[in-house]
Amino acid sequence: MFFNGDFKQLGQCDVSALKSQIDNFDESLWDEDKTRQNTYSVHKKTQTINLIFDEDLRHENPTALPIYHQLEEYLIPIESLIKAYYARSLKLKRLASRYEYPYFIRAILVRLAPNSSISKHQDHGESLSRCHRIHIPLQTTEQVLFSVGKTTINIKEGEIWEINNRNIHSVLNQSEHYRIHLIVDYVIPGEKVFDLQNVLIA
C-alpha cells in the first residue's frame, strides 16, 4: 500500500519461539512451492513457505494452510501486535464498526540465499496495492540491507515494519547466512487507499 514515506515501524516482538520451530523444518519444505520464484524473476534467489495464501492473490476469504495451523500459537502474538497497532486509530475503529473486521489475507515465510539479492521492483495488482505489507525478520544479520524508495535500513530480528510496497524496493544480503522474513498482508475493509499521485483506488 502506498503511504507517505518508505518504512513505518509498528513495533517489536519476540520471535525466538517461532524461529526455533522454523529451524526444525525439514529442508524439503523450502522447495515444495516454487511458484513465486518461477513467476517473478526478482525472487529467484528466494524460497517460500506459504502459510496463508491463495494462488489467485484474492483480496477476501483467505485460505490458512495446514502449516499455518502448525505454527499458529507462535504467530498469534505477532498478529495481535499488528492488529493492536492499527486499532489505535480512531478512523479505523469507525471502519471496524461499519465493515467487516480487519484480516490477514496472506502470510508467507521467505528465505533469501546468502550473498544474493532481490533486485529492484514494485508490487502491483489489486490486492497488493490495497493491503498493508508487513515484514518481520526472523533471521538476519547487519549485512542485510532493505531499500524502499530513497531509504535503506538494516531491520533487526523481531522488528515489525510496514513497507511502502508501491515504491521501488530491493534487498541485498551480503552475508554468508540465509535471511528469513515473515511477510504478512493486512486488509482493513472500507479503508480509503490513495496510490501514487494520490489516485483513489479503493
JOQUI-V809180 format. One record per residue. PSI is psi in degrees with one decimal (999 if undefined). OMEGA is omega in radians with two decimals (999 if undefined). Layout:
[[PSI OMEGA] [PSI OMEGA]]
This chain:
[[140.1 3.10] [134.7 2.99] [167.8 3.13] [108.1 -3.08] [-179.7 -3.10] [-44.7 3.14] [152.9 3.06] [115.5 -3.14] [126.4 -3.10] [-21.5 -3.11] [-157.6 -3.11] [149.0 -3.11] [163.9 3.08] [114.1 -3.10] [9.1 -3.02] [-41.1 -3.12] [-43.3 3.11] [-43.1 3.13] [-39.9 3.13] [-40.8 3.11] [-42.9 -3.11] [-35.8 3.09] [-26.7 -3.11] [0.3 3.10] [145.8 2.95] [135.8 -3.08] [-29.3 -3.10] [-23.2 3.13] [-33.8 -3.11] [-15.2 -3.09] [3.9 -3.06] [-38.2 -3.07] [112.3 -3.12] [17.1 -3.09] [-48.3 -3.09] [-41.7 -3.11] [-37.3 -3.13] [-26.8 -3.11] [-38.6 -3.05] [110.1 -3.06] [-27.5 -3.13] [-20.2 -3.09] [15.9 -3.02] [-19.2 3.11] [10.7 3.14] [166.0 3.00] [148.3 -3.02] [138.7 2.93] [116.1 -3.12] [131.5 3.12] [-54.0 2.97] [115.4 -3.01] [143.6 3.01] [132.3 -3.06] [-25.4 -3.13] [4.1 3.14] [43.2 -3.13] [167.1 -3.13] [-2.7 3.13] [164.7 3.04] [61.7 -3.11] [153.3 3.11] [116.7 3.05] [120.7 -3.08] [162.2 -3.09] [-36.7 -3.11] [-27.2 3.04] [-46.5 -3.12] [-31.1 3.08] [-33.8 -3.09] [3.0 -2.94] [-42.1 -3.09] [-24.3 3.12] [-22.8 -3.14] [-32.2 -3.06] [-43.4 3.11] [-36.0 3.11] [-46.2 3.12] [-39.8 -3.12] [-39.5 3.10] [-40.2 3.12] [-46.5 3.12] [-42.8 -3.11] [-37.0 3.14] [-50.1 -3.08] [-27.8 -3.12] [-14.4 3.13] [-20.7 -3.09] [127.8 3.10] [-38.3 3.14] [-43.8 -3.11] [-28.1 3.04] [-39.0 3.10] [-40.7 3.12] [-41.5 -3.13] [-28.3 3.13] [-20.0 -3.10] [-28.6 -3.06] [-173.6 3.04] [160.6 3.10] [152.2 3.09] [158.0 -3.11] [161.6 3.07] [116.7 -3.11] [-26.6 3.08] [149.7 2.96] [124.9 -3.11] [152.0 2.96] [130.1 -3.10] [125.9 3.13] [122.7 3.12] [130.6 -3.07] [155.4 3.05] [149.8 3.07] [48.8 -3.14] [-177.9 -3.05] [162.1 2.90] [112.2 -3.01] [169.4 -3.04] [132.8 3.10] [174.3 -3.12] [136.3 -3.13] [138.2 -3.12] [176.5 3.10] [154.4 -3.05] [-49.9 -3.05] [-45.2 -3.13] [-25.5 3.11] [-15.3 -3.01] [13.0 3.12] [160.4 3.02] [113.3 -3.13] [119.6 -2.96] [132.5 3.14] [135.4 3.03] [107.7 3.11] [131.7 3.07] [-28.0 3.07] [122.8 -3.10] [176.1 3.08] [172.9 3.10] [-10.8 -3.12] [9.5 3.07] [122.5 -3.10] [129.4 -3.12] [122.9 -3.13] [131.8 3.01] [127.3 -3.09] [-123.3 -3.13] [10.4 -3.05] [132.5 3.07] [126.8 -3.13] [164.0 2.98] [118.1 -3.11] [131.2 -3.10] [158.2 3.09] [131.9 3.10] [-10.7 3.06] [145.3 -3.10] [116.7 -3.07] [130.8 2.89] [138.0 3.07] [150.2 3.02] [88.2 -3.03] [-4.6 3.06] [-7.4 2.94] [158.6 3.07] [132.4 3.13] [158.8 -3.09] [165.6 3.12] [139.5 3.09] [118.3 3.08] [103.4 -3.09] [13.4 -3.07] [175.0 3.10] [11.2 -3.04] [156.4 3.02] [145.6 2.95] [126.6 -3.14] [125.1 3.08] [141.9 2.83] [124.5 3.12] [124.9 3.12] [146.1 3.10] [119.8 -3.01] [128.6 -3.09] [132.0 3.06] [100.2 -3.09] [138.1 3.12] [-6.6 -3.12] [132.5 3.06] [127.6 -3.08] [120.3 3.08] [124.2 -3.12] [-166.2 -3.12] [144.0 -3.06] [28.3 3.06] [39.4 3.07] [124.1 3.14] [123.2 -3.12] [-4.1 3.12] [999 999]]
